[in-house]
Amino acid sequence: MASFLVICLILFLSAFAFHSSTVDGSINESMYVDWGSHHSTIQGDYLPLVLDQSSGTGAQSQKAYLFGSFEMQIKFVPGNSAGTVTAYYLSSTGNKHDEVDFEFLGNSSGQPYTIHTNVYTQGVGGKEQQFYLWFDPTADYHNYTIHWNPKAIVWYVDGVPLRVYRNYQSRGIPYPNQQGMRAYTSLWDADNWATRGGLVKIDWKRSPFIARIRNFRPRACTWNGPLSISQCALPSPGNWWTSPAYGQLSFAKLGQMNWIRQKYMTYDYCKDTKRFNGLMPAECSLAQY
């Protein structure tokens, strides 16, 4: 009986500790501008990302995290945005970094923006999927969310899932769950590849280009070193992202995602047999959702 009570006490204290490691802050509380600060500053819960011929703008979260939900509202560069990329992603550091990407590729006509998604584990990516947006992302703010837990990564736009990348580490497929990642956002010059493979360049006469960021919400587990690998993944009331409700998309969410993928998906690395000479990545033969 005594040992049982001790175990219960440990679990209770652990749950409390994990809950206290979660955060819910705004941009001025959670991020800082790390480049391009000469023409862009955080203003409360708002950040204009500015790109001109002097530089773009980038910001990152003050803390690194392991698992959770990362929300940001973005209004993109209007009009001719060819050659520009607005990015919102999670990443660790080093040559063997982990990364989860949202990149938004501009174009000359203003429509449609392309969403580029990717996953890196231990420095290896090559898991791209791309979509057209089904609305004008320059007219108003929309919510872009990365949900990351021990079982899967899900990309959402306005609560609609676009993609799932499931953890098949038990099958020998790497999954990002060993490194804390910071959240980053930036607007930068990528006209060597972003629009039609680099054929359409930035029209600098239209600069400065501005993408607008607000309401960053990292509801996530703070990275406190290797101990977080087990702490942030432990099923507990504080680690809400590990609950069964977040382990599998609901029937309704699956329906939304399948509709988006059928109508707006423009590239899937798992269907690019020419790129891989028929030797497809192992996860492509496994169910993701």
Secondary structure by P-SEA (a helix, b strand, c coil): caaaaaaaaaaaaaaaaaaaabbbbccccccccccccccccccccbbbbbbcccbbbbbbbcccccbbbbbbbbbccccccccbbbbbbbbbbcccccccbbbbbbcccccbbbbbbbccccccccbbbbbbbccccccbbbbbbbbbcccbbbbbccccccbbbbbcccccccccccbbbbbbbbccccccccccccccccccccccbbbbbccccccbbbbcccccccccccccccccccccccccccaaaaaaaaaaaaccccccccccccccccccccccccccc
